[in-house]
Amino acid sequence: MGDAQTTFIMIKPDGVQRGLVDEIIGRFEGIGLRMLGRHDLTPSLELAEAHYAIHRERPFYSDLVEFVTSGPVVAMAWNGEDAIAASRKLIGATDWREAEPGTIRADFARSIERNLIHGSDGEDTAAFELGLWFPDGLED
């Protein structure tokens, strides 16, 4: 058995606009994770730039920041056994065409740029993103 972890998940503007929030949350609950925190907001430019700072030198950076600030997102903290790996498996590959059948991206995404959801890719990233999006902390 793995260790309990907490990870950051964000439903991006396209997922919110398409009405997929309840479906996506249900899938995380379905794999046994527990939501510790949720914020529904339209991210500020500063928050989006800090979140995607690792990609600052990449050609898609400004489009990514512009997209994530274009409308409401649902920022969440999920906890459970091996939550990071379990979430990444549930989310699927960045390119929906390469995502495993039954994953969120395989089922709902149709664009690499508009791929519905973000999930932390490791413990350090999760800690950074949770601190950024939940500066006041989480439930126990």
The first five atom37 places (N, CA, C, CB, O) and aatype in JSON, in Angstrom:
{
  "aatype": [12, 7, 3, 0, 5, 16, 16, 13, 9, 12, 9, 11, 14, 3, 7, 19, 5, 1, 7, 10, 19, 3, 6, 9, 9, 7, 1, 13, 6, 7, 9, 7, 10, 1, 12, 10, 7, 1, 8, 3, 10, 16, 14, 15, 10, 6, 10, 0, 6, 0, 8, 18, 0, 9, 8, 1, 6, 1, 14, 13, 18, 15, 3, 10, 19, 6, 13, 19, 16, 15, 7, 14, 19, 19, 0, 12, 0, 17, 2, 7, 6, 3, 0, 9, 0, 0, 15, 1, 11, 10, 9, 7, 0, 16, 3, 17, 1, 6, 0, 6, 14, 7, 16, 9, 1, 0, 3, 13, 0, 1, 15, 9, 6, 1, 2, 10, 9, 8, 7, 15, 3, 7, 6, 3, 16, 0, 0, 13, 6, 10, 7, 10, 17, 13, 14, 3, 7, 10, 6, 3],
  "atom_mask": [
    [1, 1, 1, 1, 1],
    [1, 1, 1, 0, 1],
    [1, 1, 1, 1, 1],
    [1, 1, 1, 1, 1],
    [1, 1, 1, 1, 1],
    [1, 1, 1, 1, 1],
    [1, 1, 1, 1, 1],
    [1, 1, 1, 1, 1],
    [1, 1, 1, 1, 1],
    [1, 1, 1, 1, 1],
    [1, 1, 1, 1, 1],
    [1, 1, 1, 1, 1],
    [1, 1, 1, 1, 1],
    [1, 1, 1, 1, 1],
    [1, 1, 1, 0, 1],
    [1, 1, 1, 1, 1],
    [1, 1, 1, 1, 1],
    [1, 1, 1, 1, 1],
    [1, 1, 1, 0, 1],
    [1, 1, 1, 1, 1],
    [1, 1, 1, 1, 1],
    [1, 1, 1, 1, 1],
    [1, 1, 1, 1, 1],
    [1, 1, 1, 1, 1],
    [1, 1, 1, 1, 1],
    [1, 1, 1, 0, 1],
    [1, 1, 1, 1, 1],
    [1, 1, 1, 1, 1],
    [1, 1, 1, 1, 1],
    [1, 1, 1, 0, 1],
    [1, 1, 1, 1, 1],
    [1, 1, 1, 0, 1],
    [1, 1, 1, 1, 1],
    [1, 1, 1, 1, 1],
    [1, 1, 1, 1, 1],
    [1, 1, 1, 1, 1],
    [1, 1, 1, 0, 1],
    [1, 1, 1, 1, 1],
    [1, 1, 1, 1, 1],
    [1, 1, 1, 1, 1],
    [1, 1, 1, 1, 1],
    [1, 1, 1, 1, 1],
    [1, 1, 1, 1, 1],
    [1, 1, 1, 1, 1],
    [1, 1, 1, 1, 1],
    [1, 1, 1, 1, 1],
    [1, 1, 1, 1, 1],
    [1, 1, 1, 1, 1],
    [1, 1, 1, 1, 1],
    [1, 1, 1, 1, 1],
    [1, 1, 1, 1, 1],
    [1, 1, 1, 1, 1],
    [1, 1, 1, 1, 1],
    [1, 1, 1, 1, 1],
    [1, 1, 1, 1, 1],
    [1, 1, 1, 1, 1],
    [1, 1, 1, 1, 1],
    [1, 1, 1, 1, 1],
    [1, 1, 1, 1, 1],
    [1, 1, 1, 1, 1],
    [1, 1, 1, 1, 1],
    [1, 1, 1, 1, 1],
    [1, 1, 1, 1, 1],
    [1, 1, 1, 1, 1],
    [1, 1, 1, 1, 1],
    [1, 1, 1, 1, 1],
    [1, 1, 1, 1, 1],
    [1, 1, 1, 1, 1],
    [1, 1, 1, 1, 1],
    [1, 1, 1, 1, 1],
    [1, 1, 1, 0, 1],
    [1, 1, 1, 1, 1],
    [1, 1, 1, 1, 1],
    [1, 1, 1, 1, 1],
    [1, 1, 1, 1, 1],
    [1, 1, 1, 1, 1],
    [1, 1, 1, 1, 1],
    [1, 1, 1, 1, 1],
    [1, 1, 1, 1, 1],
    [1, 1, 1, 0, 1],
    [1, 1, 1, 1, 1],
    [1, 1, 1, 1, 1],
    [1, 1, 1, 1, 1],
    [1, 1, 1, 1, 1],
    [1, 1, 1, 1, 1],
    [1, 1, 1, 1, 1],
    [1, 1, 1, 1, 1],
    [1, 1, 1, 1, 1],
    [1, 1, 1, 1, 1],
    [1, 1, 1, 1, 1],
    [1, 1, 1, 1, 1],
    [1, 1, 1, 0, 1],
    [1, 1, 1, 1, 1],
    [1, 1, 1, 1, 1],
    [1, 1, 1, 1, 1],
    [1, 1, 1, 1, 1],
    [1, 1, 1, 1, 1],
    [1, 1, 1, 1, 1],
    [1, 1, 1, 1, 1],
    [1, 1, 1, 1, 1],
    [1, 1, 1, 1, 1],
    [1, 1, 1, 0, 1],
    [1, 1, 1, 1, 1],
    [1, 1, 1, 1, 1],
    [1, 1, 1, 1, 1],
    [1, 1, 1, 1, 1],
    [1, 1, 1, 1, 1],
    [1, 1, 1, 1, 1],
    [1, 1, 1, 1, 1],
    [1, 1, 1, 1, 1],
    [1, 1, 1, 1, 1],
    [1, 1, 1, 1, 1],
    [1, 1, 1, 1, 1],
    [1, 1, 1, 1, 1],
    [1, 1, 1, 1, 1],
    [1, 1, 1, 1, 1],
    [1, 1, 1, 1, 1],
    [1, 1, 1, 1, 1],
    [1, 1, 1, 0, 1],
    [1, 1, 1, 1, 1],
    [1, 1, 1, 1, 1],
    [1, 1, 1, 0, 1],
    [1, 1, 1, 1, 1],
    [1, 1, 1, 1, 1],
    [1, 1, 1, 1, 1],
    [1, 1, 1, 1, 1],
    [1, 1, 1, 1, 1],
    [1, 1, 1, 1, 1],
    [1, 1, 1, 1, 1],
    [1, 1, 1, 1, 1],
    [1, 1, 1, 0, 1],
    [1, 1, 1, 1, 1],
    [1, 1, 1, 1, 1],
    [1, 1, 1, 1, 1],
    [1, 1, 1, 1, 1],
    [1, 1, 1, 1, 1],
    [1, 1, 1, 0, 1],
    [1, 1, 1, 1, 1],
    [1, 1, 1, 1, 1],
    [1, 1, 1, 1, 1]
  ],
  "atom_positions": [
    [[0.84, -1.19, 0.0], [0.0, 0.0, 0.0], [0.88, 1.24, 0.0], [-0.95, 0.0, 1.22], [1.96, 1.26, 0.6]],
    [[0.41, 2.28, -0.67], [1.16, 3.51, -0.76], [0.85, 4.45, 0.39], [0.0, 0.0, 0.0], [0.02, 4.16, 1.25]],
    [[1.54, 5.54, 0.39], [1.35, 6.55, 1.42], [0.25, 7.53, 1.03], [2.65, 7.3, 1.67], [-0.02, 7.75, -0.15]],
    [[-0.38, 8.11, 2.05], [-1.37, 9.16, 1.79], [-0.64, 10.41, 1.32], [-2.23, 9.46, 3.07], [0.39, 10.79, 1.88]],
    [[-1.18, 11.03, 0.3], [-0.61, 12.25, -0.26], [-1.75, 13.23, -0.52], [0.19, 11.96, -1.57], [-2.92, 12.85, -0.61]],
    [[-1.37, 14.49, -0.63], [-2.32, 15.51, -1.07], [-1.78, 16.11, -2.35], [-2.55, 16.61, 0.04], [-0.59, 16.42, -2.46]],
    [[-2.67, 16.26, -3.33], [-2.27, 16.78, -4.63], [-3.18, 17.93, -5.04], [-2.29, 15.68, -5.68], [-4.29, 18.08, -4.53]],
    [[-2.69, 18.73, -5.97], [-3.45, 19.85, -6.51], [-4.04, 19.46, -7.86], [-2.56, 21.12, -6.66], [-3.35, 18.92, -8.72]],
    [[-5.32, 19.75, -8.03], [-6.04, 19.51, -9.28], [-6.79, 20.78, -9.64], [-7.03, 18.29, -9.15], [-7.41, 21.41, -8.78]],
    [[-6.73, 21.16, -10.9], [-7.49, 22.33, -11.36], [-8.3, 21.96, -12.6], [-6.54, 23.51, -11.67], [-7.76, 21.47, -13.59]],
    [[-9.6, 22.19, -12.53], [-10.44, 22.09, -13.72], [-10.32, 23.44, -14.42], [-11.96, 21.73, -13.36], [-10.67, 24.47, -13.85]],
    [[-9.83, 23.41, -15.63], [-9.54, 24.62, -16.39], [-10.82, 25.25, -16.95], [-8.55, 24.31, -17.53], [-11.88, 24.64, -16.9]],
    [[-10.71, 26.48, -17.48], [-11.91, 27.16, -17.98], [-12.75, 26.35, -18.96], [-11.5, 28.43, -18.63], [-13.98, 26.46, -18.93]],
    [[-12.13, 25.55, -19.82], [-12.92, 24.79, -20.78], [-13.76, 23.72, -20.09], [-12.0, 24.14, -21.82], [-14.89, 23.46, -20.51]],
    [[-13.24, 23.1, -19.05], [-14.0, 22.11, -18.29], [-15.17, 22.73, -17.55], [0.0, 0.0, 0.0], [-16.25, 22.14, -17.48]],
    [[-14.95, 23.93, -16.99], [-16.02, 24.64, -16.29], [-17.09, 25.07, -17.3], [-15.46, 25.87, -15.52], [-18.28, 24.86, -17.07]],
    [[-16.66, 25.69, -18.4], [-17.61, 26.18, -19.42], [-18.44, 25.06, -20.01], [-16.86, 26.9, -20.53], [-19.6, 25.27, -20.36]],
    [[-17.87, 23.87, -20.13], [-18.59, 22.74, -20.72], [-19.45, 22.0, -19.7], [-17.61, 21.79, -21.34], [-20.09, 21.01, -20.06]],
    [[-19.47, 22.44, -18.46], [-20.33, 21.83, -17.45], [-19.84, 20.47, -16.96], [0.0, 0.0, 0.0], [-20.65, 19.61, -16.61]],
    [[-18.52, 20.27, -16.94], [-17.96, 18.96, -16.57], [-17.48, 18.88, -15.13], [-16.83, 18.63, -17.48], [-16.9, 17.87, -14.74]],
    [[-17.71, 19.91, -14.33], [-17.18, 19.95, -12.96], [-17.69, 18.76, -12.14], [-17.57, 21.27, -12.28], [-16.88, 18.06, -11.53]],
    [[-18.99, 18.53, -12.1], [-19.53, 17.44, -11.28], [-19.04, 16.08, -11.76], [-21.06, 17.47, -11.29], [-18.73, 15.21, -10.95]],
    [[-18.98, 15.89, -13.07], [-18.47, 14.63, -13.64], [-17.03, 14.39, -13.22], [-18.58, 14.66, -15.18], [-16.68, 13.28, -12.81]],
    [[-16.2, 15.41, -13.31], [-14.78, 15.27, -12.96], [-14.61, 15.02, -11.47], [-13.99, 16.52, -13.38], [-13.84, 14.14, -11.07]],
    [[-15.32, 15.77, -10.65], [-15.24, 15.55, -9.19], [-15.69, 14.13, -8.86], [-16.11, 16.58, -8.43], [-15.07, 13.47, -8.02]],
    [[-16.74, 13.65, -9.48], [-17.22, 12.3, -9.25], [-16.18, 11.24, -9.57], [0.0, 0.0, 0.0], [-16.1, 10.21, -8.91]],
    [[-15.39, 11.5, -10.59], [-14.34, 10.54, -10.96], [-13.24, 10.48, -9.89], [-13.73, 10.91, -12.32], [-12.72, 9.4, -9.61]],
    [[-12.89, 11.61, -9.31], [-11.89, 11.6, -8.23], [-12.46, 10.91, -6.99], [-11.44, 13.04, -7.89], [-11.76, 10.14, -6.34]],
    [[-13.7, 11.18, -6.68], [-14.34, 10.48, -5.56], [-14.41, 8.98, -5.84], [-15.75, 11.05, -5.3], [-14.25, 8.17, -4.93]],
    [[-14.66, 8.63, -7.09], [-14.79, 7.23, -7.48], [-13.52, 6.41, -7.31], [0.0, 0.0, 0.0], [-13.59, 5.19, -7.17]],
    [[-12.36, 7.06, -7.31], [-11.11, 6.33, -7.08], [-10.68, 6.42, -5.62], [-10.0, 6.87, -7.99], [-9.56, 6.04, -5.27]],
    [[-11.57, 6.93, -4.76], [-11.32, 6.91, -3.33], [-10.56, 8.09, -2.76], [0.0, 0.0, 0.0], [-10.09, 8.02, -1.63]],
    [[-10.44, 9.17, -3.52], [-9.78, 10.36, -2.98], [-10.8, 11.24, -2.27], [-9.08, 11.15, -4.1], [-12.0, 11.18, -2.54]],
    [[-10.29, 12.05, -1.35], [-11.15, 12.93, -0.55], [-10.73, 14.37, -0.79], [-11.06, 12.58, 0.97], [-9.55, 14.71, -0.7]],
    [[-11.71, 15.23, -1.1], [-11.42, 16.64, -1.33], [-11.19, 17.34, 0.0], [-12.57, 17.31, -2.13], [-12.02, 17.27, 0.91]],
    [[-10.05, 18.03, 0.1], [-9.73, 18.78, 1.31], [-9.97, 20.27, 1.15], [-8.29, 18.54, 1.68], [-10.07, 20.99, 2.15]],
    [[-10.07, 20.73, -0.08], [-10.27, 22.16, -0.31], [-10.71, 22.41, -1.73], [0.0, 0.0, 0.0], [-10.38, 21.66, -2.65]],
    [[-11.47, 23.5, -1.89], [-11.94, 23.88, -3.22], [-12.11, 25.38, -3.27], [-13.28, 23.16, -3.57], [-12.66, 26.0, -2.36]],
    [[-11.61, 25.97, -4.36], [-11.82, 27.39, -4.65], [-12.33, 27.49, -6.08], [-10.5, 28.23, -4.45], [-11.71, 26.96, -7.0]],
    [[-13.44, 28.17, -6.28], [-13.94, 28.49, -7.61], [-13.58, 29.95, -7.85], [-15.51, 28.22, -7.75], [-14.02, 30.83, -7.11]],
    [[-12.79, 30.21, -8.87], [-12.32, 31.57, -9.11], [-11.84, 31.73, -10.54], [-11.2, 31.94, -8.13], [-11.56, 30.76, -11.23]],
    [[-11.74, 32.98, -10.95], [-11.04, 33.3, -12.19], [-9.66, 33.75, -11.75], [-11.8, 34.41, -13.06], [-9.53, 34.79, -11.11]],
    [[-8.62, 33.0, -12.1], [-7.28, 33.32, -11.61], [-6.79, 34.69, -12.09], [-6.29, 32.25, -12.05], [-7.06, 35.1, -13.22]],
    [[-6.08, 35.36, -11.22], [-5.44, 36.62, -11.59], [-4.25, 36.3, -12.5], [-4.98, 37.41, -10.32], [-3.76, 35.18, -12.54]],
    [[-3.81, 37.31, -13.2], [-2.63, 37.18, -14.05], [-1.43, 36.74, -13.2], [-2.32, 38.51, -14.79], [-0.66, 35.87, -13.61]],
    [[-1.27, 37.34, -12.03], [-0.15, 37.03, -11.16], [-0.17, 35.57, -10.7], [-0.15, 37.95, -9.94], [0.87, 34.91, -10.68]],
    [[-1.34, 35.08, -10.35], [-1.47, 33.68, -9.91], [-1.15, 32.73, -11.05], [-2.89, 33.41, -9.37], [-0.41, 31.76, -10.86]],
    [[-1.69, 33.0, -12.23], [-1.44, 32.14, -13.39], [0.04, 32.15, -13.78], [-2.3, 32.6, -14.58], [0.61, 31.11, -14.09]],
    [[0.66, 33.33, -13.76], [2.09, 33.41, -14.09], [2.94, 32.64, -13.09], [2.53, 34.87, -14.15], [3.91, 31.98, -13.47]],
    [[2.6, 32.73, -11.82], [3.35, 31.98, -10.8], [3.14, 30.48, -10.97], [2.92, 32.43, -9.38], [4.08, 29.7, -10.85]],
    [[1.91, 30.09, -11.25], [1.6, 28.66, -11.41], [2.37, 28.06, -12.58], [0.08, 28.47, -11.62], [2.9, 26.95, -12.47]],
    [[2.44, 28.76, -13.68], [3.09, 28.24, -14.89], [4.51, 28.78, -15.09], [2.26, 28.58, -16.1], [5.04, 28.71, -16.2]],
    [[5.12, 29.32, -14.03], [6.46, 29.92, -14.14], [7.5, 28.96, -14.73], [6.92, 30.39, -12.77], [8.42, 29.4, -15.41]],
    [[7.35, 27.69, -14.47], [8.29, 26.69, -14.99], [8.32, 26.69, -16.52], [7.93, 25.29, -14.47], [9.31, 26.28, -17.13]],
    [[7.23, 27.14, -17.13], [7.12, 27.17, -18.6], [7.41, 28.55, -19.2], [5.73, 26.72, -19.01], [7.21, 28.76, -20.4]],
    [[7.89, 29.48, -18.38], [8.05, 30.88, -18.81], [8.82, 31.03, -20.12], [8.75, 31.66, -17.73], [8.5, 31.92, -20.92]],
    [[9.81, 30.2, -20.35], [10.64, 30.33, -21.56], [10.08, 29.56, -22.76], [12.04, 29.83, -21.27], [10.63, 29.64, -23.86]],
    [[9.0, 28.84, -22.55], [8.43, 28.05, -23.64], [7.54, 28.92, -24.53], [7.62, 26.86, -23.07], [6.96, 29.89, -24.06]],
    [[7.43, 28.57, -25.81], [6.65, 29.4, -26.73], [5.15, 29.45, -26.41], [6.83, 28.89, -28.13], [4.47, 30.4, -26.8]],
    [[4.64, 28.45, -25.71], [3.2, 28.41, -25.41], [2.84, 29.09, -24.1], [2.74, 26.97, -25.37], [1.66, 29.16, -23.75]],
    [[3.82, 29.61, -23.36], [3.59, 30.18, -22.03], [2.5, 31.26, -22.01], [4.88, 30.77, -21.5], [1.56, 31.17, -21.23]],
    [[2.63, 32.28, -22.88], [1.63, 33.37, -22.83], [0.24, 32.89, -23.18], [2.03, 34.49, -23.76], [-0.73, 33.36, -22.58]],
    [[0.12, 31.97, -24.13], [-1.2, 31.42, -24.47], [-1.79, 30.65, -23.3], [-1.1, 30.51, -25.71], [-2.99, 30.72, -23.04]],
    [[-0.94, 29.91, -22.58], [-1.38, 29.14, -21.43], [-1.9, 30.05, -20.33], [-0.25, 28.25, -20.91], [-2.96, 29.81, -19.76]],
    [[-1.14, 31.09, -20.03], [-1.54, 32.06, -19.0], [-2.83, 32.76, -19.42], [-0.42, 33.09, -18.75], [-3.74, 32.94, -18.61]],
    [[-2.91, 33.17, -20.67], [-4.11, 33.83, -21.17], [-5.33, 32.91, -21.07], [-3.91, 34.28, -22.63], [-6.41, 33.35, -20.67]],
    [[-5.15, 31.65, -21.42], [-6.26, 30.7, -21.36], [-6.74, 30.47, -19.93], [-5.84, 29.37, -21.98], [-7.94, 30.52, -19.67]],
    [[-5.82, 30.23, -19.0], [-6.23, 29.9, -17.64], [-6.86, 31.11, -16.92], [-5.04, 29.39, -16.84], [-7.58, 30.94, -15.94]],
    [[-6.58, 32.32, -17.4], [-7.2, 33.51, -16.8], [-8.45, 33.95, -17.56], [-6.18, 34.66, -16.76], [-9.04, 34.98, -17.24]],
    [[-8.85, 33.19, -18.57], [-9.96, 33.59, -19.44], [-11.35, 33.33, -18.84], [-9.86, 32.86, -20.75], [-12.36, 33.79, -19.38]],
    [[-11.41, 32.61, -17.74], [-12.7, 32.31, -17.13], [-12.5, 31.55, -15.83], [0.0, 0.0, 0.0], [-11.38, 31.31, -15.41]],
    [[-13.61, 31.18, -15.21], [-13.52, 30.47, -13.93], [-12.83, 29.11, -14.04], [-14.9, 30.29, -13.35], [-12.95, 28.41, -15.04]],
    [[-12.11, 28.77, -12.97], [-11.52, 27.45, -12.8], [-11.98, 26.91, -11.45], [-9.96, 27.5, -12.9], [-12.51, 27.66, -10.62]],
    [[-11.79, 25.62, -11.25], [-12.05, 25.02, -9.95], [-10.72, 24.45, -9.46], [-13.17, 23.9, -10.03], [-10.22, 23.46, -9.99]],
    [[-10.16, 25.09, -8.44], [-8.9, 24.66, -7.85], [-9.22, 23.78, -6.65], [-8.01, 25.9, -7.42], [-10.01, 24.15, -5.78]],
    [[-8.61, 22.58, -6.61], [-8.95, 21.62, -5.57], [-7.71, 20.95, -4.98], [-9.9, 20.56, -6.11], [-6.69, 20.83, -5.65]],
    [[-7.83, 20.54, -3.74], [-6.83, 19.71, -3.08], [-7.48, 18.37, -2.79], [-6.29, 20.39, -1.76], [-8.54, 18.3, -2.17]],
    [[-6.84, 17.3, -3.24], [-7.35, 15.95, -3.05], [-6.33, 15.13, -2.27], [-7.67, 15.28, -4.43], [-5.13, 15.23, -2.5]],
    [[-6.83, 14.31, -1.36], [-5.98, 13.5, -0.5], [-6.36, 12.03, -0.58], [-6.06, 13.98, 0.95], [-7.54, 11.69, -0.73]],
    [[-5.35, 11.17, -0.5], [-5.6, 9.74, -0.46], [-4.33, 8.97, -0.77], [0.0, 0.0, 0.0], [-3.27, 9.56, -0.98]],
    [[-4.45, 7.67, -0.77], [-3.31, 6.8, -1.04], [-2.77, 7.05, -2.44], [-3.7, 5.32, -0.86], [-3.51, 6.97, -3.42]],
    [[-1.48, 7.34, -2.51], [-0.83, 7.61, -3.81], [-1.63, 8.58, -4.66], [-0.62, 6.29, -4.57], [-1.8, 8.37, -5.86]],
    [[-2.13, 9.65, -4.04], [-3.04, 10.59, -4.72], [-2.44, 11.19, -5.99], [-3.42, 11.7, -3.77], [-3.16, 11.42, -6.96]],
    [[-1.14, 11.44, -6.0], [-0.53, 12.08, -7.17], [-0.56, 11.13, -8.36], [0.93, 12.51, -6.87], [-1.05, 11.5, -9.43]],
    [[-0.05, 9.93, -8.18], [-0.03, 8.96, -9.29], [-1.44, 8.56, -9.7], [0.77, 7.7, -8.89], [-1.73, 8.45, -10.89]],
    [[-2.32, 8.37, -8.73], [-3.71, 7.98, -9.03], [-4.4, 9.08, -9.85], [-4.5, 7.71, -7.73], [-5.12, 8.79, -10.8]],
    [[-4.17, 10.33, -9.47], [-4.77, 11.46, -10.18], [-4.24, 11.56, -11.6], [-4.52, 12.76, -9.44], [-5.0, 11.77, -12.55]],
    [[-2.93, 11.42, -11.75], [-2.33, 11.53, -13.08], [-2.86, 10.43, -14.01], [-0.79, 11.43, -12.98], [-3.11, 10.67, -15.19]],
    [[-3.04, 9.23, -13.46], [-3.59, 8.13, -14.26], [-5.03, 8.43, -14.66], [-3.52, 6.81, -13.47], [-5.42, 8.18, -15.8]],
    [[-5.82, 8.96, -13.72], [-7.21, 9.31, -14.0], [-7.32, 10.43, -15.03], [-7.91, 9.72, -12.71], [-8.21, 10.41, -15.88]],
    [[-6.43, 11.41, -14.96], [-6.45, 12.56, -15.87], [-6.12, 12.13, -17.29], [-5.46, 13.64, -15.4], [-6.81, 12.51, -18.23]],
    [[-5.06, 11.34, -17.46], [-4.63, 10.91, -18.8], [-3.56, 11.81, -19.38], [0.0, 0.0, 0.0], [-3.25, 12.86, -18.82]],
    [[-3.01, 11.39, -20.49], [-1.92, 12.11, -21.16], [-2.37, 13.5, -21.59], [-1.43, 11.31, -22.37], [-3.54, 13.74, -21.88]],
    [[-1.4, 14.43, -21.64], [-1.67, 15.81, -22.05], [-2.35, 15.85, -23.42], [-0.37, 16.62, -22.09], [-3.29, 16.61, -23.63]],
    [[-1.87, 15.03, -24.34], [-2.49, 14.94, -25.67], [-3.61, 13.91, -25.58], [-1.43, 14.54, -26.77], [-3.35, 12.73, -25.39]],
    [[-4.83, 14.35, -25.72], [-6.0, 13.48, -25.56], [-5.96, 12.27, -26.47], [-7.28, 14.27, -25.82], [-6.53, 11.23, -26.16]],
    [[-5.27, 12.4, -27.62], [-5.17, 11.28, -28.56], [-4.3, 10.16, -28.02], [-4.63, 11.76, -29.9], [-4.39, 9.01, -28.47]],
    [[-3.44, 10.48, -27.06], [-2.55, 9.49, -26.46], [-3.05, 9.01, -25.1], [-1.16, 10.06, -26.32], [-2.45, 8.12, -24.5]],
    [[-4.12, 9.6, -24.61], [-4.65, 9.25, -23.29], [-5.34, 7.89, -23.33], [-5.65, 10.33, -22.81], [-5.98, 7.52, -24.31]],
    [[-5.18, 7.16, -22.23], [-5.81, 5.84, -22.1], [-7.33, 5.99, -22.12], [-5.36, 5.15, -20.78], [-7.87, 6.95, -21.57]],
    [[-8.03, 5.05, -22.75], [-9.5, 5.08, -22.72], [-10.0, 5.09, -21.27], [-10.09, 3.85, -23.48], [-9.45, 4.42, -20.4]],
    [[-11.03, 5.86, -21.04], [-11.61, 5.97, -19.71], [-11.03, 7.08, -18.86], [0.0, 0.0, 0.0], [-11.54, 7.36, -17.78]],
    [[-9.94, 7.71, -19.34], [-9.39, 8.85, -18.59], [-10.2, 10.1, -18.92], [-7.87, 9.06, -18.93], [-10.94, 10.14, -19.9]],
    [[-10.06, 11.11, -18.09], [-10.81, 12.36, -18.29], [-10.48, 12.97, -19.64], [-10.49, 13.36, -17.17], [-11.39, 13.38, -20.38]],
    [[-9.2, 13.04, -19.98], [-8.83, 13.67, -21.25], [-9.24, 12.83, -22.45], [-7.34, 13.91, -21.29], [-9.66, 13.39, -23.47]],
    [[-9.14, 11.51, -22.36], [-9.57, 10.67, -23.49], [-11.07, 10.82, -23.71], [-9.22, 9.19, -23.23], [-11.53, 10.83, -24.85]],
    [[-11.82, 10.93, -22.63], [-13.27, 11.0, -22.74], [-13.79, 12.38, -23.15], [-13.89, 10.61, -21.45], [-14.82, 12.48, -23.82]],
    [[-13.1, 13.44, -22.74], [-13.68, 14.78, -22.92], [-12.84, 15.8, -23.66], [-13.99, 15.33, -21.6], [-13.4, 16.73, -24.25]],
    [[-11.52, 15.67, -23.67], [-10.68, 16.69, -24.32], [-10.6, 16.43, -25.82], [-9.25, 16.69, -23.7], [-10.73, 15.29, -26.28]],
    [[-10.4, 17.49, -26.57], [-10.2, 17.37, -28.01], [-9.13, 18.32, -28.51], [-11.51, 17.63, -28.74], [-9.07, 18.63, -29.7]],
    [[-8.29, 18.79, -27.59], [-7.23, 19.73, -27.93], [-6.13, 19.62, -26.89], [-7.77, 21.18, -28.03], [-6.41, 19.48, -25.7]],
    [[-4.89, 19.7, -27.32], [-3.77, 19.71, -26.36], [-3.82, 21.0, -25.54], [-2.4, 19.58, -27.08], [-3.56, 20.98, -24.34]],
    [[-4.15, 22.1, -26.18], [-4.18, 23.4, -25.51], [-5.37, 23.54, -24.58], [-4.21, 24.51, -26.53], [-5.27, 24.22, -23.55]],
    [[-6.48, 22.92, -24.9], [-7.7, 23.01, -24.1], [-8.01, 21.59, -23.62], [-8.92, 23.62, -24.93], [-8.9, 20.92, -24.14]],
    [[-7.24, 21.15, -22.59], [-7.33, 19.75, -22.18], [-7.99, 19.56, -20.82], [-5.97, 19.15, -22.16], [-7.76, 18.55, -20.15]],
    [[-8.82, 20.52, -20.43], [-9.77, 20.41, -19.31], [-9.22, 20.49, -17.9], [-10.47, 19.17, -19.43], [-9.87, 21.05, -17.02]],
    [[-8.03, 19.93, -17.66], [-7.64, 19.7, -16.27], [-6.13, 19.74, -16.11], [-8.18, 18.35, -15.79], [-5.37, 19.41, -17.02]],
    [[-5.71, 20.15, -14.92], [-4.29, 20.14, -14.55], [-4.17, 19.33, -13.26], [-3.72, 21.59, -14.37], [-5.02, 19.43, -12.38]],
    [[-3.11, 18.54, -13.16], [-2.8, 17.84, -11.92], [-1.32, 17.89, -11.64], [0.0, 0.0, 0.0], [-0.5, 17.79, -12.55]],
    [[-0.97, 18.05, -10.38], [0.44, 18.08, -9.99], [1.14, 16.8, -10.45], [0.59, 18.25, -8.46], [0.55, 15.72, -10.43]],
    [[2.41, 16.95, -10.87], [3.14, 15.8, -11.4], [4.13, 15.18, -10.42], [3.86, 16.2, -12.63], [4.84, 14.25, -10.78]],
    [[4.19, 15.69, -9.2], [5.1, 15.13, -8.2], [4.88, 15.79, -6.85], [0.0, 0.0, 0.0], [4.12, 16.75, -6.74]],
    [[5.54, 15.27, -5.82], [5.34, 15.8, -4.47], [5.78, 17.25, -4.33], [6.08, 14.94, -3.47], [5.09, 18.05, -3.7]],
    [[6.93, 17.6, -4.92], [7.42, 18.98, -4.83], [6.47, 19.94, -5.55], [8.84, 19.1, -5.42], [6.15, 21.01, -5.04]],
    [[6.03, 19.53, -6.73], [5.09, 20.36, -7.5], [3.78, 20.51, -6.74], [4.83, 19.74, -8.89], [3.22, 21.61, -6.67]],
    [[3.3, 19.43, -6.17], [2.03, 19.48, -5.4], [2.17, 20.45, -4.22], [1.64, 18.06, -4.87], [1.28, 21.27, -3.99]],
    [[3.27, 20.37, -3.49], [3.48, 21.27, -2.35], [3.5, 22.72, -2.81], [4.8, 20.93, -1.63], [2.87, 23.58, -2.18]],
    [[4.21, 23.01, -3.9], [4.28, 24.36, -4.43], [2.89, 24.85, -4.86], [5.25, 24.43, -5.62], [2.47, 25.94, -4.47]],
    [[2.18, 24.04, -5.66], [0.88, 24.46, -6.18], [-0.17, 24.59, -5.08], [0.41, 23.46, -7.23], [-0.97, 25.51, -5.11]],
    [[-0.17, 23.68, -4.12], [-1.12, 23.78, -3.01], [-0.86, 25.06, -2.21], [-1.01, 22.55, -2.09], [-1.81, 25.73, -1.8]],
    [[0.4, 25.38, -1.99], [0.73, 26.61, -1.27], [0.33, 27.86, -2.03], [0.0, 0.0, 0.0], [-0.06, 28.87, -1.43]],
    [[0.42, 27.8, -3.35], [0.07, 28.93, -4.2], [-1.44, 29.16, -4.23], [0.6, 28.7, -5.62], [-1.91, 30.28, -4.08]],
    [[-2.2, 28.08, -4.42], [-3.65, 28.19, -4.59], [-4.43, 28.14, -3.28], [-4.13, 27.07, -5.49], [-5.58, 28.58, -3.21]],
    [[-3.79, 27.61, -2.21], [-4.43, 27.54, -0.9], [-3.48, 28.13, 0.16], [-4.8, 26.06, -0.54], [-3.02, 27.42, 1.05]],
    [[-3.2, 29.43, 0.04], [-2.22, 30.05, 0.95], [-2.63, 30.01, 2.41], [-1.98, 31.47, 0.54], [-1.78, 30.13, 3.29]],
    [[-3.92, 29.85, 2.69], [-4.38, 29.79, 4.08], [-4.43, 28.38, 4.63], [-5.74, 30.42, 4.2], [-4.9, 28.16, 5.75]],
    [[-3.96, 27.4, 3.84], [-3.93, 26.02, 4.29], [-5.19, 25.25, 3.92], [0.0, 0.0, 0.0], [-6.09, 25.77, 3.26]],
    [[-5.23, 23.99, 4.38], [-6.31, 23.06, 4.06], [-6.88, 22.46, 5.32], [-5.81, 21.94, 3.13], [-6.33, 22.62, 6.41]],
    [[-8.03, 21.76, 5.16], [-8.6, 21.0, 6.27], [-7.64, 19.87, 6.63], [-10.02, 20.44, 5.91], [-6.75, 19.54, 5.85]],
    [[-7.83, 19.3, 7.8], [-7.05, 18.09, 8.17], [-7.78, 16.85, 7.74], [-6.79, 18.05, 9.67], [-7.28, 15.75, 7.97]]
  ]
}
